[in-house]
Amino acid sequence: MNFKQIASYDNYMLANMTMGLLTENGIKCQMKDEHIVTIDPLLNPAVGGIKLLVEEGDFDNAVALMKEAENDYLNLMYEKSTAFN
């Protein structure tokens, strides 16, 4: 299996949530350097953050799923911000 980097994070929680979203939708993925960054956050710039890798064959589906999740979140935040006006 060949994996391709889809994203890089400086926060373990966001990386893990994104990995969970992809895994729940049948996309094979893994994280790289999560232990280094979690144990010593000062090394984050040196290693390039926590890398989220997906199988090459799932790359396009993963990108679409991540964009959809981000758009859903932004729409929800917009609805909440305009509900008070």
C-alpha positions as CSV (number, residue, x, y, z in Angstrom):
1,M,0.0,0.0,0.0
2,N,1.2,3.4,-0.9
3,F,0.1,6.4,1.3
4,K,0.0,10.0,0.3
5,Q,0.0,13.0,2.7
6,I,-3.3,14.8,2.7
7,A,-2.9,17.2,5.6
8,S,-0.5,18.4,8.3
9,Y,-1.6,19.4,11.8
10,D,-0.1,21.0,14.9
11,N,-2.9,19.7,17.1
12,Y,-3.3,16.0,17.8
13,M,-7.1,16.3,18.5
14,L,-7.9,17.8,15.1
15,A,-5.7,15.3,13.4
16,N,-7.4,12.4,15.2
17,M,-10.9,13.8,14.6
18,T,-10.1,14.0,10.8
19,M,-8.7,10.5,10.8
20,G,-11.8,9.3,12.6
21,L,-14.0,10.9,9.9
22,L,-12.1,9.3,7.1
23,T,-11.9,5.9,8.8
24,E,-15.7,5.9,9.5
25,N,-16.2,6.5,5.7
26,G,-14.1,3.5,4.7
27,I,-10.9,5.4,3.8
28,K,-7.7,3.8,4.9
29,C,-5.4,6.3,6.6
30,Q,-2.7,6.7,9.2
31,M,-0.9,9.4,11.1
32,K,2.8,10.0,11.1
33,D,4.9,11.9,13.8
34,E,1.9,12.1,16.2
35,H,4.0,10.8,19.1
36,I,6.9,13.2,18.6
37,V,4.6,16.3,18.4
38,T,2.4,15.1,21.3
39,I,5.4,14.4,23.6
40,D,7.3,17.6,22.7
41,P,5.3,20.2,20.9
42,L,8.4,22.4,20.4
43,L,9.5,19.9,17.8
44,N,6.4,20.5,15.7
45,P,8.1,22.9,13.3
46,A,11.2,20.6,13.0
47,V,9.2,17.5,11.9
48,G,6.5,19.4,9.9
49,G,3.6,18.6,12.2
50,I,1.4,15.6,12.5
51,K,0.9,14.2,9.0
52,L,-2.3,12.5,8.0
53,L,-1.7,10.0,5.2
54,V,-4.3,8.3,3.1
55,E,-4.0,5.4,0.7
56,E,-3.3,6.8,-2.8
57,G,-6.5,5.2,-4.3
58,D,-8.6,7.0,-1.6
59,F,-7.0,10.4,-2.0
60,D,-9.6,12.1,-4.1
61,N,-12.5,10.7,-2.0
62,A,-10.7,11.8,1.2
63,V,-10.2,15.4,-0.1
64,A,-13.9,15.6,-1.1
65,L,-15.0,14.3,2.3
66,M,-12.8,16.7,4.2
67,K,-14.0,19.7,2.1
68,E,-17.6,18.6,2.7
69,A,-17.1,18.4,6.5
70,E,-15.4,21.8,6.5
71,N,-18.3,23.4,4.5
72,D,-20.9,21.8,6.8
73,Y,-19.0,23.2,9.8
74,L,-18.7,26.7,8.3
75,N,-22.4,26.7,7.3
76,L,-23.4,25.7,10.8
77,M,-21.3,28.5,12.3
78,Y,-22.8,31.0,9.9
79,E,-26.3,29.9,10.8
80,K,-25.5,30.2,14.5
81,S,-24.0,33.7,14.0
82,T,-27.0,35.0,12.1
83,A,-29.6,33.4,14.4
84,F,-29.0,36.3,16.9
85,N,-29.6,39.1,14.4
